[in-house]
Structures are given as structure tokens and as C-alpha cells.
């Protein structure tokens, strides 16, 4: 671990890496909270030490998972607000900035929900994939508007985040039909919308979200079911404006195949390490032509025009504040 990084920051980083804390918006919120905690608990005696500890905390959080850009966006935003000549002033600036970020995040989600809800009509059936708080905000707002909504919830292998979605929708009073991922195409016949979140959105309007989103979107297009992506602007990936690609996280084999199962699949004696390869990418890329609308707190956009919003919000991107 980096020098002077508070144990609670290490704990948050660990929780993000192990997916105890997961989902792009929730990760961003937790990262900002962790930087505030670092600031509060810092034992730094000089401004330089304080700043270096904050950067160390940001680097530690940054290293956890690579795909959701809300994480670096949150870290950048909070660190860029670090300001002051003394440790107490620096501390105050980080805490204020982090808390501001967290409350903006919440407001953005509510606002986005209002926009997304306008796309849903009374009686609509929505198919979901994975678990997205931005997507659920749209349904919640539609319910507030007095519309009745039903959901077809994809299980989402290998980690079954669909179960979280099913529980939260039912807590809102939404009738849920849970299906295995492989049944999605069949049940698209009954759906009026596909509604998903995003971990990152690239400048060309590509949507990076839970593995399986792109196949779902292709099938939805074939069935004529519109695909709506609910994503606060914290999901816009600034580096893609200058040609960078989004790194897709590969997760551990044992999420797919347990060590016991691998033994069972061995084809020869003592053959556990044979040439059976297991791949477990956590996300995929849905091209803009398969997405009908990206819903943000600034309104809804066709994916092809999201770059305009990105330029407006990010302008010229500069270096990472934790690499000073
Ligand atoms: C979560 C996932 C979610 C997005 C958006 O993947 O793909 O759709 O993060 O979520 P994982 P939100 O479970 O691997 O983190 O709208 O809550 O930001």
C-alpha cells in the first residue's frame, strides 16, 4: 500500500475490487467518500505530505477496477478541488468537494430518472440486464408519475446481479419475471423497452456495460424493441475523445468455473491444468447503431451526438491529478 493511505480507504478499495461495492455510480460515490475520509483522518503535518497522501489514496482506488469511468471521473473531480496553503484548508477543500460531488451525483440520478420516465408509458414492460441504479431511477420516476410498469429481469451470469434488480423492483411494487440470460430473445416479444445502465460511454456513442448488453441490443433491434441507456454524465469517458479505448475488465475464472468443476472437466489423470481456457470478460461494447437513446441528467441524446455533450462538459482534458 501507498504511504499514509488510511485503512478505510484500503477497505473501500478492497470492497470495490471484490464487488462488495459495485455498479458505476455506487463505485463513484464510495470513491469520493473514501477521499473525504482520507482527508479527515490524515496525520500529515505538511501540505505536501497531505497532498501526496490524497494522491496515494486516489491511486489506490483507481487501481481496483478498470472499466467504469465514473471511478476516475470522481477521483479527478475531487482532487482538482484540492486547494489551500495549510493542512486544515486542504482538508476542508477535499471534504467540501467530495460531499458536493456525492450530492450532485444523487441529484443527477433523480433528474435522469425524470427524463427516462418520460419515455415509459403506462403499462409498459421493461427488460433489464445486470443492476443499474440509473436504470432503476427511470422506472422509479415513472411509478411516481402514476404509471404502472412491469419488468422482465435477466439473471446476468456469472454473478447474477439480476437478483438485486429483481429485489429492488419488487420493493418498488413492480411485478418481476426473472429469466435466464439465454431466454432474452424469446421474452423480447413481450417487452416494450430494453433499459440498461452504462459503465462508460465512448465519444462515438458506444456503450460499455455488463457483458451480454451488446447481444441483447442486437436482438432487441431485430425485434424492434427500443434500447434505452440510462447514464449520468459521470459515465462519459473523456479519454475516448482523443482516441483512447476503454479497458474491458477480465475477472477471475472461478466466477465461471469452480476449482472442483475444473477437476471434473479434466480429461486425463492428474490433468487439472490441461488446455481448457476460461474467459470471463465483465463488460462488452454496444455500438451506437444498436442504441436508441442515451438518457442523462441533461436530457436524452441519440448516441451519435453524445460527443457534443462530452466536449461541453470536459473541454480539453489534462493529465491525471494523482500523477502530479
Ligand atoms: C454493473 C453494470 C451496471 C453499470 C451501471 O457491473 O454493468 O449496468 O455499472 O450501474 P458490475 P449504475 O456489477 O460488474 O459492477 O447505473 O448503478 O451506475
Boltz pocket constraint, residues with backbone or C-beta under 6 A from the ligand:
constraints:
  - pocket:
      binder: B
      contacts: [[A, 21], [A, 22], [A, 23], [A, 24], [A, 25], [A, 26], [A, 68], [A, 129], [A, 130], [A, 131], [A, 132], [A, 133], [A, 134], [A, 135], [A, 161], [A, 196], [A, 197], [A, 198], [A, 199], [A, 209], [A, 210], [A, 230], [A, 282]]
      max_distance: 6.0
